[in-house]
Every structure is written in structure tokens, then in C-alpha cells.
Amino acid sequence: MLRLRGRLMSAGHGLRTAMGALLVAVGLAVITGADKQIEAWLIERSPQWLTWLTTSV
């Protein structure tokens, strides 16, 4: 049981660090306006049915 706890604690620490880095990256993208460019790029490359589905709801 203690071995499993140690592995979970280790994984939790790594995931917390990754989540923090992801939040910083998203925050910087929003501040710089890069999120709009990424969104436009994704919309251009998404299938038409997906765009219709997400905008019709």
C-alpha cells in the first residue's frame, strides 16, 4: 500500500507541474492574442460538419 502511495504522490507532483506550465502557456496566449490565431487555424482545418454541429447548438 505504501509503495502505491509513493507512486501516486510522485505522479501527482509531475502532473501538478505540467498543469501549472499549461496554465501559464494558456495565460500568455490569451494576453498576447495568440489564442485567436490558434482558434482561427483550428477552425480553418476542422471538418465542415463539426463547425455546423458546434454552431447550431
N, C-alpha and C positions, 0 to 999 in steps of 0.2 A: 504494500500500500504506500509506503514512504517513497519507494522508487518511482511509482506512478506520479505521486505528488511532485517530486522533483522535476520530472519531465514536463509536467503541466506548468509548473512555475517558470521553467526555462522557456517554454513555448510562449507563455503569456508575456514574458518580458520582451521577446523578439517581436511578437505581434503588436505590442503597445508601441514599440519604437517605429515599426512600419506604419502604424496608423497615424502617429504623430507626423511622420515625414509626408504621408499622403495629405493630411490636413494642411500642412504648411504649403505644399505644392498647389493644392486647390485654392488656398487663400491668395497666393501670389498670382495665380492665373486670373482670379476674379479682379484683383487690384489692377493688374496690367491690361485687362481686357482680352487676354488670350483665350479665355473661356468662350467668348463669342466666335472667335475664329475656329476653334476646335468644334464648336457646335455646328457652324456652317459647313465645315469639312465633312462631318459625320452625316449631316442631312443630305448633302450632295451625293454621298456614296451609299446611302441607305436605299433599300428597295421601295418602289412607289407604294406598294400595298402597306408597308409599315408606316409610311408617312400618312397615308389615308386613315389607317387604323388609329394612330395616336392623335390625329387632329379631329377625328369625328366624335370622340367621346366627350 
